[in-house]
Amino acid sequence: MKRRHFFEVLFQVIIHIIVFIFYSFNRRQTSIQEYQVVFFTSYMVAAAFINYFLLPCFLYQKKYLRFAVYVILTIALVMATEELLLEQIFFPDTRGSNFPGIFFTLVGSLPPIVILTGIKFAWDAILKQHEVEELESAVKESELQFLKSQINPHFLFNNLNNIYSYALESSKKTPQLILELSSFLRYTLYECQKETIIISREVEQLSNYIELNKLQIEERSCVNFNHNLSYPQQRIAPLLFLVFIENAFKHSSLSQTNNIEIDIDLTNTEEGRIIFTCENNFLQQDTSSTVQTGIGLQNVRKRLELLYPNNYELKVKKDDDRYIVQLKITGE
């Protein structure tokens, strides 16, 4: 804040010097005259009064009529001071001996005041725009963190239930399930707090997650995860694909006990284009319409809109006995 005020003061000083040079410029004079300094000082005082009192107290508070009245009174006071005092001191026998008219006086005094006030108004507008952008960025970051925080509880709720059922049966797979879950949670806790990660790391954790779910549905499934990364170092927002894979496992396993088919494909190009596809089969009696309306999917849509506005295409459709999700992203 202090640095901002310092730069504003420095900027105003430079602007005042430049305006004064233009105001006092006269080809017939080789030096700056005393009366020019005094007259310009009165304009500076008037501009400062408008800039640092009338603008924040009235204009920025949307008290437009009072602002206009006080500005007019301020300019009238400057004109009166100039005609009744300053010209009587510096030009008693010429300009001070008669009143040339309001328009003539305005032509001399108004431009410096308008320029100094206009520059201050522009400075405030730029600062306000910067503050708005900072606020929008903070709101966006807060919303992203909120949406991301909803992923872990959603993920835990489904998988802890499954591990609990295995534990009740004293299954030998319980330790392995816990280990896989612990590995994935470590990833979400330490690495997914970053804004972006490399896509190869995301693929690695998706593979772990898929293996975790394959253990739960055992021999009932045929799960394929194909990934072909032409640009493995590309950075991407974490956990974008998790919800689709989670939904595929959940709704396929809920609707049928055997012949579960899930096909997942993830590719990217050197140009940064990412294509993710996830297909799963289901039985018609399943209530899988929630695939398109669940909380997880809503969160992904919001994150995509915040992170990749106008740079993504998400299609979720039902085709006979299959759900198909396709996400295309234009990378950074």
C-alpha positions as YAML, in Angstrom:
chain: A
units: angstrom
residues:
- id: 1
  name: MET
  ca: [0.00, 0.00, 0.00]
- id: 2
  name: LYS
  ca: [2.82, 2.43, 0.88]
- id: 3
  name: ARG
  ca: [4.56, 1.57, -2.37]
- id: 4
  name: ARG
  ca: [1.36, 2.31, -4.30]
- id: 5
  name: HIS
  ca: [1.02, 5.71, -2.61]
- id: 6
  name: PHE
  ca: [4.68, 6.47, -3.36]
- id: 7
  name: PHE
  ca: [4.21, 5.75, -7.06]
- id: 8
  name: GLU
  ca: [1.03, 7.82, -7.13]
- id: 9
  name: VAL
  ca: [2.80, 10.81, -5.56]
- id: 10
  name: LEU
  ca: [5.71, 10.44, -7.96]
- id: 11
  name: PHE
  ca: [3.34, 10.17, -10.92]
- id: 12
  name: GLN
  ca: [1.38, 13.25, -9.83]
- id: 13
  name: VAL
  ca: [4.55, 15.29, -9.38]
- id: 14
  name: ILE
  ca: [5.72, 14.39, -12.89]
- id: 15
  name: ILE
  ca: [2.30, 15.17, -14.37]
- id: 16
  name: HIS
  ca: [2.15, 18.53, -12.59]
- id: 17
  name: ILE
  ca: [5.59, 19.46, -13.90]
- id: 18
  name: ILE
  ca: [4.63, 18.50, -17.47]
- id: 19
  name: VAL
  ca: [1.33, 20.41, -17.34]
- id: 20
  name: PHE
  ca: [3.05, 23.46, -15.86]
- id: 21
  name: ILE
  ca: [5.66, 23.42, -18.65]
- id: 22
  name: PHE
  ca: [2.93, 23.41, -21.29]
- id: 23
  name: TYR
  ca: [0.94, 26.05, -19.37]
- id: 24
  name: SER
  ca: [3.86, 28.45, -19.01]
- id: 25
  name: PHE
  ca: [5.31, 27.92, -22.48]
- id: 26
  name: ASN
  ca: [5.55, 31.16, -24.40]
- id: 27
  name: ARG
  ca: [7.83, 31.77, -27.40]
- id: 28
  name: ARG
  ca: [8.17, 35.43, -26.49]
- id: 29
  name: GLN
  ca: [9.50, 34.58, -23.03]
- id: 30
  name: THR
  ca: [12.88, 33.03, -22.30]
- id: 31
  name: SER
  ca: [12.11, 32.15, -18.67]
- id: 32
  name: ILE
  ca: [9.26, 31.24, -16.37]
- id: 33
  name: GLN
  ca: [7.54, 34.27, -14.85]
- id: 34
  name: GLU
  ca: [6.51, 34.63, -11.23]
- id: 35
  name: TYR
  ca: [2.86, 35.22, -12.07]
- id: 36
  name: GLN
  ca: [2.77, 31.91, -13.97]
- id: 37
  name: VAL
  ca: [3.88, 30.01, -10.87]
- id: 38
  name: VAL
  ca: [1.30, 31.78, -8.68]
- id: 39
  name: PHE
  ca: [-1.59, 31.33, -11.12]
- id: 40
  name: PHE
  ca: [-0.73, 27.68, -11.70]
- id: 41
  name: THR
  ca: [-0.51, 27.12, -7.94]
- id: 42
  name: SER
  ca: [-4.11, 28.24, -7.61]
- id: 43
  name: TYR
  ca: [-5.10, 25.72, -10.27]
- id: 44
  name: MET
  ca: [-3.14, 23.02, -8.46]
- id: 45
  name: VAL
  ca: [-4.93, 23.77, -5.19]
- id: 46
  name: ALA
  ca: [-8.31, 23.64, -6.91]
- id: 47
  name: ALA
  ca: [-7.43, 20.36, -8.69]
- id: 48
  name: ALA
  ca: [-6.14, 18.84, -5.42]
- id: 49
  name: PHE
  ca: [-9.37, 19.81, -3.66]
- id: 50
  name: ILE
  ca: [-11.40, 18.14, -6.39]
- id: 51
  name: ASN
  ca: [-9.13, 15.09, -6.62]
- id: 52
  name: TYR
  ca: [-8.70, 14.28, -2.95]
- id: 53
  name: PHE
  ca: [-11.94, 15.54, -1.45]
- id: 54
  name: LEU
  ca: [-14.75, 15.92, -3.97]
- id: 55
  name: LEU
  ca: [-13.98, 12.80, -5.99]
- id: 56
  name: PRO
  ca: [-13.85, 10.31, -3.07]
- id: 57
  name: CYS
  ca: [-16.50, 12.01, -0.94]
- id: 58
  name: PHE
  ca: [-19.10, 12.70, -3.61]
- id: 59
  name: LEU
  ca: [-18.46, 11.32, -7.10]
- id: 60
  name: TYR
  ca: [-17.30, 7.87, -5.94]
- id: 61
  name: GLN
  ca: [-20.17, 7.81, -3.46]
- id: 62
  name: LYS
  ca: [-22.58, 8.44, -6.36]
- id: 63
  name: LYS
  ca: [-23.61, 11.86, -5.05]
- id: 64
  name: TYR
  ca: [-23.44, 13.33, -8.51]
- id: 65
  name: LEU
  ca: [-25.49, 16.48, -8.05]
- id: 66
  name: ARG
  ca: [-23.55, 17.62, -4.98]
- id: 67
  name: PHE
  ca: [-20.29, 16.82, -6.75]
- id: 68
  name: ALA
  ca: [-21.28, 18.95, -9.74]
- id: 69
  name: VAL
  ca: [-22.37, 21.86, -7.53]
- id: 70
  name: TYR
  ca: [-19.13, 21.81, -5.52]
- id: 71
  name: VAL
  ca: [-16.99, 21.60, -8.66]
- id: 72
  name: ILE
  ca: [-18.76, 24.62, -10.13]
- id: 73
  name: LEU
  ca: [-18.29, 26.54, -6.87]
- id: 74
  name: THR
  ca: [-14.59, 25.58, -6.78]
- id: 75
  name: ILE
  ca: [-13.99, 26.80, -10.31]
- id: 76
  name: ALA
  ca: [-15.95, 29.98, -9.57]
- id: 77
  name: LEU
  ca: [-13.74, 30.58, -6.53]
- id: 78
  name: VAL
  ca: [-10.61, 30.12, -8.65]
- id: 79
  name: MET
  ca: [-11.93, 32.62, -11.21]
- id: 80
  name: ALA
  ca: [-12.84, 35.12, -8.49]
- id: 81
  name: THR
  ca: [-9.43, 34.77, -6.88]
- id: 82
  name: GLU
  ca: [-7.76, 35.24, -10.23]
- id: 83
  name: GLU
  ca: [-9.79, 38.31, -11.25]
- id: 84
  name: LEU
  ca: [-10.15, 40.07, -7.89]
- id: 85
  name: LEU
  ca: [-6.78, 39.30, -6.33]
- id: 86
  name: LEU
  ca: [-4.03, 37.86, -8.53]
- id: 87
  name: GLU
  ca: [-4.60, 40.06, -11.58]
- id: 88
  name: GLN
  ca: [-4.85, 43.11, -9.34]
- id: 89
  name: ILE
  ca: [-1.40, 42.25, -7.98]
- id: 90
  name: PHE
  ca: [0.40, 41.26, -11.19]
- id: 91
  name: PHE
  ca: [-1.51, 43.24, -13.87]
- id: 92
  name: PRO
  ca: [-3.13, 46.27, -12.15]
- id: 93
  name: ASP
  ca: [-2.99, 48.50, -15.24]
- id: 94
  name: THR
  ca: [-3.93, 45.94, -17.92]
- id: 95
  name: ARG
  ca: [-5.88, 42.75, -17.20]
- id: 96
  name: GLY
  ca: [-6.69, 43.86, -13.65]
- id: 97
  name: SER
  ca: [-8.37, 47.07, -14.76]
- id: 98
  name: ASN
  ca: [-11.32, 45.35, -16.49]
- id: 99
  name: PHE
  ca: [-13.19, 42.07, -16.48]
- id: 100
  name: PRO
  ca: [-12.83, 40.34, -19.89]
- id: 101
  name: GLY
  ca: [-15.78, 38.01, -19.28]
- id: 102
  name: ILE
  ca: [-16.44, 34.57, -17.86]
- id: 103
  name: PHE
  ca: [-15.67, 32.69, -21.07]
- id: 104
  name: PHE
  ca: [-12.24, 34.33, -21.48]
- id: 105
  name: THR
  ca: [-11.35, 33.61, -17.86]
- id: 106
  name: LEU
  ca: [-12.51, 29.98, -18.18]
- id: 107
  name: VAL
  ca: [-10.34, 29.46, -21.25]
- id: 108
  name: GLY
  ca: [-7.29, 30.39, -19.18]
- id: 109
  name: SER
  ca: [-8.03, 28.61, -15.90]
- id: 110
  name: LEU
  ca: [-10.18, 25.59, -16.75]
- id: 111
  name: PRO
  ca: [-7.82, 23.50, -18.97]
- id: 112
  name: PRO
  ca: [-5.10, 22.95, -16.30]
- id: 113
  name: ILE
  ca: [-7.72, 22.01, -13.70]
- id: 114
  name: VAL
  ca: [-9.50, 19.65, -16.09]
- id: 115
  name: ILE
  ca: [-6.23, 17.98, -17.13]
- id: 116
  name: LEU
  ca: [-5.01, 17.49, -13.55]
- id: 117
  name: THR
  ca: [-8.40, 16.23, -12.40]
- id: 118
  name: GLY
  ca: [-8.84, 13.98, -15.42]
- id: 119
  name: ILE
  ca: [-5.46, 12.33, -14.91]
- id: 120
  name: LYS
  ca: [-6.25, 11.69, -11.25]
- id: 121
  name: PHE
  ca: [-9.63, 10.23, -12.21]
- id: 122
  name: ALA
  ca: [-7.94, 7.96, -14.76]
- id: 123
  name: TRP
  ca: [-5.38, 6.86, -12.15]
- id: 124
  name: ASP
  ca: [-8.15, 5.97, -9.70]
- id: 125
  name: ALA
  ca: [-10.03, 4.08, -12.41]
- id: 126
  name: ILE
  ca: [-6.95, 2.02, -13.24]
- id: 127
  name: LEU
  ca: [-6.39, 1.20, -9.56]
- id: 128
  name: LYS
  ca: [-10.03, 0.28, -9.15]
- id: 129
  name: GLN
  ca: [-9.86, -2.01, -12.16]
- id: 130
  name: HIS
  ca: [-6.73, -3.62, -10.73]
- id: 131
  name: GLU
  ca: [-8.50, -4.17, -7.41]
- id: 132
  name: VAL
  ca: [-11.49, -5.70, -9.19]
- id: 133
  name: GLU
  ca: [-9.19, -8.06, -11.08]
- id: 134
  name: GLU
  ca: [-7.44, -9.05, -7.85]
- id: 135
  name: LEU
  ca: [-10.81, -9.66, -6.19]
- id: 136
  name: GLU
  ca: [-12.03, -11.73, -9.12]
- id: 137
  name: SER
  ca: [-8.82, -13.75, -9.00]
- id: 138
  name: ALA
  ca: [-9.23, -14.34, -5.26]
- id: 139
  name: VAL
  ca: [-12.87, -15.36, -5.70]
- id: 140
  name: LYS
  ca: [-11.92, -17.68, -8.54]
- id: 141
  name: GLU
  ca: [-9.16, -19.28, -6.46]
- id: 142
  name: SER
  ca: [-11.48, -19.67, -3.47]
- id: 143
  name: GLU
  ca: [-14.14, -21.30, -5.64]
- id: 144
  name: LEU
  ca: [-11.60, -23.64, -7.20]
- id: 145
  name: GLN
  ca: [-10.32, -24.66, -3.78]
- id: 146
  name: PHE
  ca: [-13.88, -25.24, -2.60]
- id: 147
  name: LEU
  ca: [-14.71, -27.37, -5.62]
- id: 148
  name: LYS
  ca: [-11.48, -29.30, -5.26]
- id: 149
  name: SER
  ca: [-12.12, -29.89, -1.56]
- id: 150
  name: GLN
  ca: [-15.42, -31.56, -2.44]
- id: 151
  name: ILE
  ca: [-13.65, -34.18, -4.53]
- id: 152
  name: ASN
  ca: [-11.87, -35.92, -1.67]
- id: 153
  name: PRO
  ca: [-14.94, -36.45, 0.58]
- id: 154
  name: HIS
  ca: [-16.90, -37.68, -2.44]
- id: 155
  name: PHE
  ca: [-14.09, -40.09, -3.29]
- id: 156
  name: LEU
  ca: [-13.61, -41.23, 0.30]
- id: 157
  name: PHE
  ca: [-17.29, -41.83, 0.89]
- id: 158
  name: ASN
  ca: [-17.49, -44.38, -1.93]
- id: 159
  name: ASN
  ca: [-14.22, -46.18, -1.28]
- id: 160
  name: LEU
  ca: [-14.35, -46.38, 2.50]
- id: 161
  name: ASN
  ca: [-17.72, -48.10, 2.19]
- id: 162
  name: ASN
  ca: [-16.15, -50.69, -0.08]
- id: 163
  name: ILE
  ca: [-13.15, -51.21, 2.19]
- id: 164
  name: TYR
  ca: [-15.50, -51.54, 5.15]
- id: 165
  name: SER
  ca: [-17.40, -54.35, 3.43]
- id: 166
  name: TYR
  ca: [-14.13, -56.16, 2.70]
- id: 167
  name: ALA
  ca: [-13.02, -55.72, 6.30]
- id: 168
  name: LEU
  ca: [-16.28, -57.26, 7.57]
- id: 169
  name: GLU
  ca: [-15.54, -60.32, 5.46]
- id: 170
  name: SER
  ca: [-11.92, -60.39, 6.69]
- id: 171
  name: SER
  ca: [-10.81, -60.31, 3.07]
- id: 172
  name: LYS
  ca: [-7.08, -60.60, 2.36]
- id: 173
  name: LYS
  ca: [-7.49, -57.76, -0.13]
- id: 174
  name: THR
  ca: [-8.28, -55.23, 2.59]
- id: 175
  name: PRO
  ca: [-4.61, -54.23, 3.26]
- id: 176
  name: GLN
  ca: [-3.98, -53.80, -0.46]
- id: 177
  name: LEU
  ca: [-7.09, -51.65, -0.84]
- id: 178
  name: ILE
  ca: [-6.02, -49.48, 2.08]
- id: 179
  name: LEU
  ca: [-2.52, -49.13, 0.60]
- id: 180
  name: GLU
  ca: [-3.87, -48.08, -2.80]
- id: 181
  name: LEU
  ca: [-6.24, -45.62, -1.18]
- id: 182
  name: SER
  ca: [-3.45, -44.20, 0.99]
- id: 183
  name: SER
  ca: [-1.24, -43.68, -2.05]
- id: 184
  name: PHE
  ca: [-3.94, -41.82, -3.92]
- id: 185
  name: LEU
  ca: [-4.85, -39.67, -0.94]
- id: 186
  name: ARG
  ca: [-1.19, -38.76, -0.48]
- id: 187
  name: TYR
  ca: [-1.20, -37.56, -4.08]
- id: 188
  name: THR
  ca: [-4.33, -35.45, -3.61]
- id: 189
  name: LEU
  ca: [-3.04, -34.03, -0.32]
- id: 190
  name: TYR
  ca: [0.46, -32.97, -1.38]
- id: 191
  name: GLU
  ca: [0.50, -32.63, -5.16]
- id: 192
  name: CYS
  ca: [-3.04, -31.64, -6.09]
- id: 193
  name: GLN
  ca: [-2.86, -28.45, -4.03]
- id: 194
  name: LYS
  ca: [-0.86, -27.00, -6.91]
- id: 195
  name: GLU
  ca: [-2.71, -25.19, -9.66]
- id: 196
  name: THR
  ca: [-1.36, -27.54, -12.31]
- id: 197
  name: ILE
  ca: [0.63, -30.77, -12.50]
- id: 198
  name: ILE
  ca: [2.29, -32.62, -15.37]
- id: 199
  name: ILE
  ca: [-0.14, -34.87, -17.17]
- id: 200
  name: SER
  ca: [2.08, -37.97, -16.88]
- id: 201
  name: ARG
  ca: [1.81, -37.74, -13.09]
- id: 202
  name: GLU
  ca: [-1.97, -37.50, -13.34]
- id: 203
  name: VAL
  ca: [-2.02, -40.58, -15.57]
- id: 204
  name: GLU
  ca: [0.05, -42.48, -13.03]
- id: 205
  name: GLN
  ca: [-2.44, -41.74, -10.26]
- id: 206
  name: LEU
  ca: [-5.42, -42.48, -12.46]
- id: 207
  name: SER
  ca: [-3.86, -45.89, -13.08]
- id: 208
  name: ASN
  ca: [-3.58, -46.42, -9.32]
- id: 209
  name: TYR
  ca: [-7.18, -45.37, -8.88]
- id: 210
  name: ILE
  ca: [-8.37, -47.71, -11.62]
- id: 211
  name: GLU
  ca: [-6.46, -50.59, -10.05]
- id: 212
  name: LEU
  ca: [-8.06, -49.78, -6.72]
- id: 213
  name: ASN
  ca: [-11.52, -50.05, -8.24]
- id: 214
  name: LYS
  ca: [-10.67, -53.15, -10.25]
- id: 215
  name: LEU
  ca: [-9.84, -54.92, -6.99]
- id: 216
  name: GLN
  ca: [-13.33, -54.20, -5.77]
- id: 217
  name: ILE
  ca: [-15.21, -55.61, -8.77]
- id: 218
  name: GLU
  ca: [-12.69, -58.43, -9.27]
- id: 219
  name: GLU
  ca: [-13.28, -60.82, -12.19]
- id: 220
  name: ARG
  ca: [-16.64, -59.25, -13.03]
- id: 221
  name: SER
  ca: [-15.04, -56.59, -15.17]
- id: 222
  name: CYS
  ca: [-13.06, -55.83, -18.27]
- id: 223
  name: VAL
  ca: [-11.37, -52.50, -17.73]
- id: 224
  name: ASN
  ca: [-9.04, -50.91, -20.27]
- id: 225
  name: PHE
  ca: [-7.04, -47.77, -19.70]
- id: 226
  name: ASN
  ca: [-5.17, -46.60, -22.79]
- id: 227
  name: HIS
  ca: [-2.98, -43.55, -22.56]
- id: 228
  name: ASN
  ca: [-0.79, -42.20, -25.31]
- id: 229
  name: LEU
  ca: [0.97, -38.98, -24.36]
- id: 230
  name: SER
  ca: [2.83, -37.23, -27.14]
- id: 231
  name: TYR
  ca: [3.67, -34.44, -24.68]
- id: 232
  name: PRO
  ca: [4.02, -36.02, -21.20]
- id: 233
  name: GLN
  ca: [5.30, -32.79, -19.64]
- id: 234
  name: GLN
  ca: [2.16, -30.83, -20.44]
- id: 235
  name: ARG
  ca: [0.65, -29.24, -17.36]
- id: 236
  name: ILE
  ca: [-3.01, -29.67, -16.51]
- id: 237
  name: ALA
  ca: [-5.34, -28.99, -13.60]
- id: 238
  name: PRO
  ca: [-5.37, -32.05, -11.32]
- id: 239
  name: LEU
  ca: [-8.31, -34.40, -10.73]
- id: 240
  name: LEU
  ca: [-10.30, -33.38, -13.80]
- id: 241
  name: PHE
  ca: [-10.82, -36.95, -15.06]
- id: 242
  name: LEU
  ca: [-11.36, -38.69, -11.72]
- id: 243
  name: VAL
  ca: [-15.10, -38.08, -11.47]
- id: 244
  name: PHE
  ca: [-15.82, -39.61, -14.89]
- id: 245
  name: ILE
  ca: [-13.88, -42.76, -14.06]
- id: 246
  name: GLU
  ca: [-15.48, -42.96, -10.63]
- id: 247
  name: ASN
  ca: [-18.95, -42.66, -12.16]
- id: 248
  name: ALA
  ca: [-18.14, -45.33, -14.72]
- id: 249
  name: PHE
  ca: [-17.19, -47.84, -12.02]
- id: 250
  name: LYS
  ca: [-20.03, -46.90, -9.72]
- id: 251
  name: HIS
  ca: [-22.88, -47.02, -12.22]
- id: 252
  name: SER
  ca: [-21.63, -50.09, -14.05]
- id: 253
  name: SER
  ca: [-21.25, -52.06, -10.83]
- id: 254
  name: LEU
  ca: [-24.62, -50.88, -9.50]
- id: 255
  name: SER
  ca: [-26.53, -51.96, -12.58]
- id: 256
  name: GLN
  ca: [-25.02, -55.39, -13.15]
- id: 257
  name: THR
  ca: [-23.07, -58.07, -11.37]
- id: 258
  name: ASN
  ca: [-21.15, -59.45, -14.36]
- id: 259
  name: ASN
  ca: [-19.70, -58.38, -17.69]
- id: 260
  name: ILE
  ca: [-18.77, -54.87, -16.59]
- id: 261
  name: GLU
  ca: [-17.01, -53.09, -19.44]
- id: 262
  name: ILE
  ca: [-15.14, -49.83, -18.98]
- id: 263
  name: ASP
  ca: [-12.93, -48.27, -21.64]
- id: 264
  name: ILE
  ca: [-10.83, -45.22, -20.79]
- id: 265
  name: ASP
  ca: [-8.65, -43.40, -23.27]
- id: 266
  name: LEU
  ca: [-6.42, -40.38, -22.72]
- id: 267
  name: THR
  ca: [-4.20, -38.74, -25.33]
- id: 268
  name: ASN
  ca: [-2.57, -35.41, -25.93]
- id: 269
  name: THR
  ca: [-0.71, -33.76, -28.78]
- id: 270
  name: GLU
  ca: [2.40, -31.66, -29.09]
- id: 271
  name: GLU
  ca: [0.11, -28.66, -29.67]
- id: 272
  name: GLY
  ca: [-1.36, -29.12, -26.19]
- id: 273
  name: ARG
  ca: [-4.73, -30.62, -27.13]
- id: 274
  name: ILE
  ca: [-6.03, -33.21, -24.66]
- id: 275
  name: ILE
  ca: [-8.71, -35.78, -25.51]
- id: 276
  name: PHE
  ca: [-10.21, -37.91, -22.74]
- id: 277
  name: THR
  ca: [-12.88, -40.55, -23.36]
- id: 278
  name: CYS
  ca: [-14.60, -42.82, -20.87]
- id: 279
  name: GLU
  ca: [-17.21, -45.41, -21.82]
- id: 280
  name: ASN
  ca: [-19.03, -47.87, -19.60]
- id: 281
  name: ASN
  ca: [-21.90, -50.28, -20.09]
- id: 282
  name: PHE
  ca: [-24.98, -50.54, -17.88]
- id: 283
  name: LEU
  ca: [-28.33, -52.28, -17.68]
- id: 284
  name: GLN
  ca: [-31.47, -50.36, -18.61]
- id: 285
  name: GLN
  ca: [-33.09, -50.79, -15.20]
- id: 286
  name: ASP
  ca: [-30.27, -48.78, -13.70]
- id: 287
  name: THR
  ca: [-31.06, -45.26, -12.53]
- id: 288
  name: SER
  ca: [-27.85, -43.97, -14.02]
- id: 289
  name: SER
  ca: [-29.38, -40.68, -15.08]
- id: 290
  name: THR
  ca: [-27.52, -39.29, -12.08]
- id: 291
  name: VAL
  ca: [-24.37, -39.63, -14.16]
- id: 292
  name: GLN
  ca: [-25.28, -36.37, -15.86]
- id: 293
  name: THR
  ca: [-26.57, -34.57, -12.76]
- id: 294
  name: GLY
  ca: [-24.36, -35.72, -9.88]
- id: 295
  name: ILE
  ca: [-22.48, -33.36, -7.60]
- id: 296
  name: GLY
  ca: [-19.12, -34.61, -8.86]
- id: 297
  name: LEU
  ca: [-19.93, -33.87, -12.48]
- id: 298
  name: GLN
  ca: [-21.33, -30.45, -11.61]
- id: 299
  name: ASN
  ca: [-18.07, -29.64, -9.84]
- id: 300
  name: VAL
  ca: [-16.03, -30.70, -12.87]
- id: 301
  name: ARG
  ca: [-18.12, -28.48, -15.14]
- id: 302
  name: LYS
  ca: [-17.58, -25.50, -12.83]
- id: 303
  name: ARG
  ca: [-13.84, -26.14, -12.61]
- id: 304
  name: LEU
  ca: [-13.57, -26.43, -16.38]
- id: 305
  name: GLU
  ca: [-15.45, -23.16, -16.83]
- id: 306
  name: LEU
  ca: [-13.13, -21.42, -14.37]
- id: 307
  name: LEU
  ca: [-9.87, -22.96, -15.58]
- id: 308
  name: TYR
  ca: [-10.47, -23.37, -19.31]
- id: 309
  name: PRO
  ca: [-13.19, -20.90, -20.35]
- id: 310
  name: ASN
  ca: [-13.96, -21.31, -24.06]
- id: 311
  name: ASN
  ca: [-11.13, -23.85, -24.30]
- id: 312
  name: TYR
  ca: [-12.92, -27.08, -23.52]
- id: 313
  name: GLU
  ca: [-15.70, -29.26, -24.88]
- id: 314
  name: LEU
  ca: [-17.49, -31.74, -22.63]
- id: 315
  name: LYS
  ca: [-20.02, -34.24, -23.97]
- id: 316
  name: VAL
  ca: [-21.91, -36.71, -21.77]
- id: 317
  name: LYS
  ca: [-24.37, -38.94, -23.60]
- id: 318
  name: LYS
  ca: [-26.31, -42.19, -23.26]
- id: 319
  name: ASP
  ca: [-26.12, -44.53, -26.24]
- id: 320
  name: ASP
  ca: [-28.24, -47.69, -25.90]
- id: 321
  name: ASP
  ca: [-26.56, -49.58, -23.05]
- id: 322
  name: ARG
  ca: [-23.45, -47.39, -22.77]
- id: 323
  name: TYR
  ca: [-22.57, -44.07, -21.25]
- id: 324
  name: ILE
  ca: [-19.97, -42.09, -23.13]
- id: 325
  name: VAL
  ca: [-18.05, -39.12, -21.76]
- id: 326
  name: GLN
  ca: [-15.70, -37.15, -23.96]
- id: 327
  name: LEU
  ca: [-13.67, -34.17, -22.79]
- id: 328
  name: LYS
  ca: [-11.48, -32.11, -25.10]
- id: 329
  name: ILE
  ca: [-9.20, -29.43, -23.73]
- id: 330
  name: THR
  ca: [-7.01, -26.94, -25.52]
- id: 331
  name: GLY
  ca: [-3.90, -26.89, -23.35]
- id: 332
  name: GLU
  ca: [-1.78, -23.94, -22.25]
...
